[in-house]
């Protein structure tokens, strides 16, 4: 049970860090929604 809690906390920590990184690099709503138009057609 402890390993599940540790993995869940690790997952949430990584998600928060990704959100902070994306927030710092998105300068407008368009950058956030459209990825700054640099994602490509996938």
MODELLER restraints for C-alpha pairs under 7 A, 6 or more apart:
rsr = mdl.restraints
at = mdl.atoms
rsr.add(forms.Gaussian(group=physical.xy_distance, feature=features.Distance(at['CA:26:A'], at['CA:32:A']), mean=5.38, stdev=0.5))
rsr.add(forms.Gaussian(group=physical.xy_distance, feature=features.Distance(at['CA:30:A'], at['CA:36:A']), mean=6.52, stdev=0.5))
